[in-house]
Amino acid sequence: MVVSPIKTQGKKTKIIPNIIEIVPELKDILYIEPFLGSGEVLFNINPQFALVSDNNIHIINFYKSLQNKTITPQIVREFLEINGAKLQEQGCNFYYEMRKKFNETQSPLYFLFLNRSCFNGVMRFNNKGEFNVPFCNKDNRFAKALITKIVNQVSLIQDIILQHGDKWKFVCCDWTQIEKYNDFDCKKSLYYFDPPYVERHSTYFDAWTEDKNKMLFEHIISLKEKFILSNWLSNNYRTNTHIDTYFRDDKFNILPIEHFYHVGGKELNRNAILECLITNF
Ligand SMILES: C[S@@+](CC[C@H](N)C(=O)[O-])C[C@H]1O[C@@H](n2cnc3c(N)ncnc32)[C@H](O)[C@@H]1O
């Protein structure tokens, strides 16, 4: 399993085997993923052609920096070793200095540093677009073993990205705009949609509202191409009525998957939920 060094809410690490099991043969088919997040689904499916996007510019900048080699495993190691040692010496003040520098420079290296040393591994921005998550309060966050782990993750992902050259395209945009960037020659596409879950993920760049979800689901049910959609079916308290509203037709398959969320401070967000994969094939 390829694991990303970037932590995101709603990361699909645990259900990647379920996704891989249902992904059709992708030879000469364009893989389109408009809610990329950590990128782990992409890296594990490892398609020949990919058009992937997210509206979080920091995620996209990070992967573009690996693609154009402005970041290498060696650069990551040096950055984390130097700044990890300062964090250990100076504690939380240093974290907040790094956070300030990141908000001024938008540098992918600072992004990685914060992503791996902030509270609960969450990614949250204020309405000026500034990263505002507090420190995890572990001065020794970047112990040698963690740095090695992160560097190995970066190295593997960079190798995968570079193998594909310009057959993989990373774009920062709203999901509604992704088709504008499709200049591939492929005749067919497979979409993988993993949007934020309504009422569950409230800390993304923009809130994911009922209206946005409705617009997305209406678009998905009208697609002629094959798609896979990740979503939640139910938790201990309620069921996701949107699934029944949009995907009750026989032409859609709903595959339930048991899964557990680790990210999220509130008890509600830590409850087991029944997730599902929905397909039209
Ligand atoms: C559930 S996460 C995807 C997780 C990903 N599948 C993974 O395994 O890491 C949803 C992603 O959608 C992005 N997003 C939220 N609203 C968006 C929008 N309107 N357009 C594009 N991306 C959006 C978020 O930044 C987040 O990275």
The ligand as a Gaussian input file, in Angstrom:
#p B3LYP/6-31G(d) Opt

LIG

0 1
 C      -12.847000      13.423000       1.457000
 S      -11.493000      14.423000       0.927000
 C      -10.703000      13.394000      -0.261000
 C       -9.880000      12.354000       0.415000
 C       -9.051000      11.519000      -0.526000
 N       -9.854000      10.595000      -1.303000
 C       -8.006000      10.759000       0.257000
 O       -8.037000       9.506000       0.273000
 O       -7.157000      11.400000       0.873000
 C      -12.234000      15.671000      -0.025000
 C      -11.284000      16.621000      -0.713000
 O      -12.072000      17.495000      -1.518000
 C      -11.521000      18.795000      -1.499000
 N      -12.601000      19.736000      -1.848000
 C      -13.558000      20.259000      -1.044000
 N      -14.412000      21.036000      -1.744000
 C      -13.984000      20.984000      -3.035000
 C      -14.448000      21.572000      -4.250000
 N      -15.526000      22.368000      -4.262000
 N      -13.784000      21.316000      -5.394000
 C      -12.672000      20.535000      -5.376000
 N      -12.174000      19.944000      -4.267000
 C      -12.825000      20.160000      -3.106000
 C      -10.948000      18.955000      -0.106000
 O       -9.888000      19.904000      -0.110000
 C      -10.479000      17.531000       0.209000
 O       -9.106000      17.374000      -0.082000

